[in-house]
Amino acid sequence: MILRSAKLTVLSLTLFGLVSVLGEGLAGRFDYLSDLTMENPAEKAAALYNEGRWRDVQEYVAFYRALPGTASAAEALKPFDEAAGEERAKAVYQAREFAKGFLTGESEELYGQAAGVASDLMVVGDVRDLLRAGAALAEGREPDPLITALAAAGLAMTAAGWYAAGSPAAVSVKAGASVLKTAKRTGRLSLALEKDIIRLSKSTDGLRTLAEGLGTVADFGRTSGPDGAFALLARAAKVSDLRRTADIARGFGKNAGRMLRWGGPDVVKATEKAGARAVSRAAVYGERAVSRLTMVRAERLLPDLARLSKAGTRTMIRTVKRISAVLAPLFFFLSAGFTAVTASLGIVGLCRRVWRAVNSGKAKVSS
C-alpha cells in the first residue's frame, strides 16, 4: 500500500512538473511578446487607400516588397497598389497636386514638390515667405516661426555671399530649406528639430551649422527621394543628428528612405543596436517589432517572431497556458495528497512495528 501511494506521489509530481514546464517554459517563453501586435500589411495598405493617400499606398507597397521573405505576402498588396496607381494617373489629381506644390508647397507628389522647390530656389521664395509672415502679423495672427526663420536665414546667407548664386552648394542649401518648409507645412517635422532650427538661425555660427544640415537633407533626398528626406527630418531631434541618421539609414540601400518612413520611431536606435539586416527582418512584422529590437537581442526576437507569425500559433499557446493553469494546480494537490497518504501510512506502519516490538518484549519478560 505504501509503495503504491509512493508511486502515485512520484507520478503526480512528474505530471505537475511536465505541465508547469509546458505552460511556463515552452508557452511562457513568448510572454514578452504578448503585448506586441504584428502588423498586417494588407490591412495597412487598405487603411491608407481608404484615407485617399494614393502615393503613400504605393510607397508602402514598394517598402514592404523590398523586405526579405515577403514575396508571397506582398501579392495581397497588389490590388491596392494598382488602384492607387489609377487614381494618381488621373489628370484632375495631377493638376491639383501641381498647383498645391507651387502655391503652398504642400503637395504629396514629386512633381508638386518639385514645383514648390522651384519657387523656393529663387530669392523670391524667401521674400514671399517673409511677406506672408508680415501679412499674418498685420492681421493679428502669429506667423509660423520656422518658415520665417528659414526665410530670414536664406536671405542672410545670400546677403553674406556664402554661396555663389546657382552654385551646387547654394542649390543644395536652398533645396534642403525647401524640404524643411514642406515638411513643416505637411506635419512631417519633429518638434525638437524645429526648435533647434529656430535656435540656430539666430547666430552666424548657428547658420553655418544649419547650412550643413540643409545640405545633408538635400543630399539624402537626391538618393532616397523627397519622402526619404521628409523621413530623415522626422527621425532627427537636432540638426547635428541629421548626418548620423542619414549615414545609418544608408545601410538599407535603396530602401533607406522608406525604412526611415515606415520603420517606426525607433528605427534608428534599433539599427544602431542590431544592424540594418536584423531591422529589415523585424520590419516584416511591423514597426512595433522594430521597436522591440531596442530591448531584445535579435538572435532571440527574430526566431520567436517567425514562430508567432505562423497561423494558429498564438491560439495554440493560449490554449496550452489555459490547460496548464487548470492541470498544474490539480496535479500539485494530488501529489500533496498522495504524499500525505504515504506519510500517514508510513507512520501507521512504524507504530505497528513499535507496538509489536513492545508486545514481543513483554512476552519474553513473562516467560
C-alpha positions as CSV (number, residue, x, y, z in Angstrom):
1,M,0.0,0.0,0.0
2,I,2.8,2.4,0.9
3,L,4.7,1.5,-2.2
4,R,1.6,2.2,-4.4
5,S,1.0,5.5,-2.7
6,A,4.6,6.5,-3.2
7,K,4.4,5.6,-6.9
8,L,1.3,7.8,-7.3
9,T,3.1,10.6,-5.5
10,V,6.0,10.4,-7.9
11,L,3.6,10.2,-10.9
12,S,1.7,13.3,-9.7
13,L,4.9,15.3,-9.1
14,T,6.2,14.3,-12.5
15,L,2.9,15.4,-14.2
16,F,2.9,18.6,-12.3
17,G,6.5,19.3,-13.4
18,L,5.7,18.5,-17.1
19,V,2.6,20.7,-17.1
20,S,4.5,23.5,-15.5
21,V,7.3,23.3,-17.9
22,L,4.9,23.2,-20.9
23,G,2.8,26.1,-19.6
24,E,5.5,28.4,-18.2
25,G,8.5,27.1,-20.1
26,L,7.5,26.5,-23.7
27,A,4.5,28.7,-23.9
28,G,5.7,31.2,-21.3
29,R,8.8,32.0,-23.3
30,F,6.7,34.1,-25.6
31,D,5.2,36.2,-22.8
32,Y,7.5,39.1,-23.6
33,L,5.7,39.4,-26.9
34,S,2.2,39.1,-25.5
35,D,1.6,42.9,-26.0
36,L,3.1,43.0,-29.5
37,T,0.6,43.2,-32.2
38,M,2.0,42.2,-35.6
39,E,1.2,44.4,-38.5
40,N,-0.9,43.1,-41.3
41,P,0.4,44.7,-44.5
42,A,-2.8,44.2,-46.4
43,E,-4.8,46.0,-43.7
44,K,-2.3,48.8,-43.6
45,A,-2.4,49.3,-47.3
46,A,-6.2,49.2,-47.2
47,A,-6.3,51.9,-44.5
48,L,-4.0,54.2,-46.5
49,Y,-6.1,53.7,-49.6
50,N,-9.4,54.4,-47.7
51,E,-7.8,57.7,-46.5
52,G,-7.1,58.7,-50.1
53,R,-3.3,58.6,-49.6
54,W,-2.6,57.2,-53.0
55,R,1.1,57.9,-53.1
56,D,1.6,56.5,-49.6
57,V,-0.1,53.3,-50.7
58,Q,2.4,52.7,-53.4
59,E,5.3,53.8,-51.3
60,Y,4.3,51.4,-48.6
61,V,3.9,48.5,-51.0
62,A,7.3,49.2,-52.5
63,F,8.8,49.3,-49.0
64,Y,7.2,46.0,-48.0
65,R,8.2,44.3,-51.2
66,A,11.8,45.2,-50.6
67,L,11.9,43.4,-47.2
68,P,13.3,39.9,-47.0
69,G,11.0,37.0,-47.4
70,T,7.8,38.9,-48.3
71,A,7.3,37.8,-51.9
72,S,4.1,35.7,-51.2
73,A,2.6,38.1,-48.7
74,A,3.2,41.1,-51.0
75,E,0.8,39.6,-53.5
76,A,-2.1,40.6,-51.3
77,L,-1.0,44.2,-51.7
78,K,-1.2,44.2,-55.5
79,P,-4.8,45.3,-55.8
80,F,-4.2,48.3,-53.6
81,D,-1.1,49.2,-55.5
82,E,-2.8,49.1,-58.9
83,A,-5.9,51.0,-57.7
84,A,-3.8,53.8,-56.1
85,G,-1.8,54.0,-59.4
86,E,-5.0,54.5,-61.3
87,E,-6.0,57.4,-59.0
88,R,-2.7,59.1,-59.3
89,A,-2.8,58.9,-63.1
90,K,-6.0,61.0,-63.3
91,A,-5.4,64.4,-64.9
92,V,-7.5,66.2,-62.3
93,Y,-5.5,64.8,-59.5
94,Q,-2.2,65.7,-61.1
95,A,-3.3,69.3,-61.8
96,R,-4.4,69.7,-58.2
97,E,-1.2,68.4,-56.8
98,F,1.0,70.6,-59.0
99,A,-0.9,73.7,-58.1
100,K,-0.7,72.8,-54.4
101,G,3.0,72.3,-54.6
102,F,3.8,75.6,-56.5
103,L,1.5,77.8,-54.5
104,T,1.7,76.3,-51.0
105,G,4.5,73.7,-51.1
106,E,2.1,71.1,-49.6
107,S,1.8,68.5,-52.5
108,E,2.2,64.8,-51.8
109,E,3.5,64.2,-55.3
110,L,7.1,64.6,-56.6
111,Y,6.0,66.9,-59.4
112,G,4.1,69.1,-56.9
113,Q,7.1,69.1,-54.5
114,A,9.4,70.0,-57.4
115,A,7.2,73.0,-58.2
116,G,7.5,74.1,-54.6
117,V,11.2,73.7,-54.7
118,A,11.4,75.7,-57.9
119,S,9.9,78.7,-56.2
120,D,12.0,78.2,-53.1
121,L,15.2,78.1,-55.0
122,M,14.7,81.7,-56.0
123,V,15.2,84.6,-53.7
124,V,11.6,85.4,-54.4
125,G,10.6,82.3,-52.4
126,D,12.2,83.7,-49.2
127,V,10.7,87.1,-49.9
128,R,7.3,85.5,-50.4
129,D,7.5,83.7,-47.1
130,L,8.6,86.9,-45.2
131,L,5.7,88.8,-46.8
132,R,3.3,86.1,-45.7
133,A,4.7,86.5,-42.1
134,G,4.3,90.2,-42.3
135,A,0.7,89.9,-43.5
136,A,0.0,87.5,-40.7
137,L,1.3,90.0,-38.1
138,A,-0.8,92.8,-39.7
139,E,-3.9,90.7,-39.3
140,G,-3.1,89.9,-35.7
141,R,-2.1,86.3,-36.4
142,E,1.2,84.7,-35.3
143,P,3.4,83.8,-38.3
144,D,5.0,80.4,-38.4
145,P,8.3,80.8,-36.6
146,L,10.1,78.1,-38.6
147,I,9.1,79.3,-42.0
148,T,10.0,82.8,-41.0
149,A,13.4,81.7,-39.6
150,L,14.3,79.7,-42.7
151,A,13.3,82.6,-45.0
152,A,15.4,85.1,-43.0
153,A,18.3,82.6,-42.8
154,G,18.1,82.2,-46.6
155,L,18.3,85.9,-47.2
156,A,21.1,86.3,-44.6
157,M,23.2,83.6,-46.4
158,T,22.6,85.2,-49.7
159,A,23.5,88.7,-48.5
160,A,26.6,87.4,-46.8
161,G,27.8,85.9,-50.0
162,W,28.4,82.4,-48.5
163,Y,27.3,80.7,-51.6
164,A,27.6,81.9,-55.2
165,A,24.2,82.2,-56.9
166,G,23.4,79.0,-58.7
167,S,26.4,77.1,-57.3
168,P,25.9,73.5,-56.3
169,A,26.3,74.4,-52.6
170,A,23.8,77.2,-52.9
171,V,21.3,75.0,-54.7
172,S,21.8,72.2,-52.1
173,V,21.1,74.5,-49.2
174,K,18.1,76.1,-50.8
175,A,16.7,72.7,-51.7
176,G,17.2,71.5,-48.1
177,A,15.4,74.6,-46.8
178,S,12.5,73.9,-49.2
179,V,12.2,70.3,-47.9
180,L,12.1,71.7,-44.4
181,K,9.4,74.1,-45.2
182,T,7.3,71.4,-46.9
183,A,7.9,69.1,-44.0
184,K,6.6,71.7,-41.6
185,R,3.6,72.5,-43.7
186,T,2.6,68.9,-44.0
187,G,3.3,67.9,-40.4
188,R,6.4,65.8,-41.1
189,L,8.9,67.6,-39.0
190,S,9.7,66.7,-35.4
191,L,9.0,69.4,-32.8
192,A,12.5,69.0,-31.3
193,L,14.2,69.6,-34.7
194,E,12.0,72.6,-35.4
195,K,13.1,74.3,-32.1
196,D,16.7,73.5,-32.9
197,I,16.5,75.1,-36.3
198,I,14.9,78.2,-35.0
199,R,17.7,78.4,-32.3
200,L,20.5,78.0,-34.9
201,S,19.0,80.6,-37.3
202,K,19.7,83.4,-34.7
203,S,23.5,83.4,-34.9
204,T,26.2,83.3,-37.5
205,D,27.8,80.0,-36.2
206,G,24.3,78.5,-36.0
207,L,23.6,79.5,-39.6
208,R,26.7,77.6,-40.7
209,T,25.6,74.5,-38.8
210,L,22.1,74.9,-40.3
211,A,23.5,75.2,-43.8
212,E,25.5,71.9,-43.3
213,G,22.3,70.2,-42.1
214,L,20.3,71.5,-45.0
215,G,22.9,70.2,-47.4
216,T,22.7,66.8,-45.7
217,V,18.9,66.8,-46.2
218,A,19.2,67.7,-49.8
219,D,21.9,65.0,-50.5
220,F,19.8,62.4,-48.8
221,G,16.8,63.5,-50.8
222,R,18.7,63.1,-54.1
223,T,19.4,59.4,-53.4
224,S,16.3,58.5,-51.4
225,G,13.7,60.8,-52.9
226,P,11.6,63.6,-51.2
227,D,9.8,61.1,-48.9
228,G,13.2,59.9,-47.7
229,A,14.2,63.5,-46.9
230,F,11.0,64.1,-45.0
231,A,11.5,60.8,-43.1
232,L,15.1,61.9,-42.2
233,L,13.7,65.2,-40.7
234,A,11.1,63.2,-38.8
235,R,13.7,61.0,-37.2
236,A,16.3,63.6,-36.1
237,A,15.9,65.6,-32.9
238,K,18.7,68.1,-33.7
239,V,20.3,69.5,-36.8
240,S,23.6,67.9,-35.7
241,D,21.8,64.4,-35.8
242,L,20.9,64.7,-39.5
243,R,24.2,63.4,-40.9
244,R,24.5,60.5,-38.4
245,T,20.9,59.5,-39.1
246,A,21.4,59.7,-42.8
247,D,24.6,57.5,-42.6
248,I,22.7,54.9,-40.5
249,A,19.8,54.8,-43.0
250,R,22.1,54.3,-46.0
251,G,22.8,50.8,-44.6
252,F,19.4,49.8,-46.0
253,G,20.5,50.7,-49.6
254,K,17.7,51.6,-51.9
255,N,15.2,51.1,-49.1
256,A,16.9,53.7,-46.9
257,G,14.3,56.5,-47.1
258,R,11.4,54.1,-47.0
259,M,12.8,52.4,-43.9
260,L,13.1,55.7,-42.1
261,R,9.5,56.4,-43.1
262,W,7.8,53.1,-42.4
263,G,10.2,51.5,-39.8
264,G,8.7,53.4,-36.9
265,P,10.0,55.9,-34.3
266,D,12.8,53.6,-33.0
267,V,14.2,52.5,-36.4
268,V,17.4,54.5,-36.0
269,K,18.1,53.3,-32.4
270,A,17.2,49.7,-33.4
271,T,19.6,49.8,-36.4
272,E,22.4,51.2,-34.2
273,K,21.9,48.2,-31.8
274,A,21.0,45.3,-34.1
275,G,22.1,46.4,-37.6
276,A,20.3,47.0,-40.8
277,R,19.8,43.3,-41.7
278,A,18.0,42.5,-38.4
279,V,15.9,45.6,-38.6
280,S,14.8,44.7,-42.2
281,R,13.7,41.2,-41.0
282,A,11.9,42.7,-38.0
283,A,10.1,45.3,-40.2
284,V,8.3,42.4,-41.9
285,Y,6.2,42.2,-38.7
286,G,5.7,46.0,-38.3
287,E,7.2,48.9,-36.6
288,R,6.4,47.6,-33.1
289,A,8.6,44.6,-33.8
290,V,11.4,47.0,-34.9
291,S,11.0,48.9,-31.6
292,R,11.3,45.6,-29.7
293,L,14.8,45.2,-31.1
294,T,15.9,48.0,-28.9
295,M,15.1,45.8,-25.8
296,V,15.6,42.2,-27.0
297,R,18.5,40.6,-28.8
298,A,17.9,39.9,-32.5
299,E,19.0,36.3,-32.0
300,R,16.1,35.7,-29.7
301,L,13.4,38.0,-31.1
302,L,13.5,37.2,-34.8
303,P,13.0,33.4,-34.5
304,D,10.2,34.0,-31.9
305,L,8.5,36.4,-34.3
306,A,8.8,33.9,-37.1
307,R,7.1,31.2,-34.9
308,L,4.4,33.5,-33.7
309,S,3.6,34.7,-37.2
310,K,2.5,31.2,-38.2
311,A,-1.2,30.7,-38.4
312,G,-2.7,29.3,-35.2
313,T,0.5,29.6,-33.1
314,R,-0.9,32.3,-30.8
315,T,-4.1,30.4,-30.3
316,M,-2.2,27.2,-29.5
317,I,0.0,29.0,-27.0
318,R,-3.1,30.5,-25.2
319,T,-4.7,27.1,-25.2
320,V,-1.7,25.4,-23.7
321,K,-1.4,28.1,-21.0
322,R,-5.1,27.7,-20.1
323,I,-4.8,23.9,-19.8
324,S,-1.6,24.3,-17.8
325,A,-3.4,26.8,-15.4
326,V,-6.0,24.1,-14.7
327,L,-3.9,21.0,-14.6
328,A,-0.9,22.3,-12.8
329,P,-2.8,23.0,-9.5
330,L,-4.7,19.7,-9.9
331,F,-1.5,17.6,-10.1
332,F,0.1,19.7,-7.3
333,F,-2.8,19.0,-4.9
334,L,-2.9,15.3,-6.0
335,S,0.8,15.0,-5.3
336,A,0.4,16.7,-2.0
337,G,-2.5,14.4,-1.1
338,F,-0.6,11.3,-2.1
339,T,2.4,12.5,-0.1
340,A,0.2,12.9,2.9
341,V,-1.3,9.5,2.5
342,T,2.2,7.9,2.0
343,A,3.4,9.7,5.1
344,S,0.4,8.6,7.1
345,L,0.8,5.0,6.0
346,G,4.4,5.1,6.9
347,I,3.6,6.5,10.4
348,V,0.9,3.8,10.9
349,G,3.4,1.1,9.8
350,L,6.0,2.4,12.1
351,C,3.6,2.5,15.0
352,R,2.6,-1.1,14.3
353,R,6.2,-2.2,14.3
354,V,6.8,-0.4,17.6
355,W,3.7,-2.0,19.1
356,R,4.8,-5.4,18.0
357,A,8.2,-4.9,19.4
358,V,6.8,-3.8,22.7
359,N,4.4,-6.8,22.9
360,S,7.2,-9.1,21.9
361,G,9.4,-7.7,24.8
362,K,6.6,-8.2,27.3
363,A,6.1,-11.8,26.2
364,K,9.8,-12.6,26.7
365,V,9.7,-11.0,30.2
366,S,6.6,-13.0,31.2
367,S,8.3,-16.3,30.0
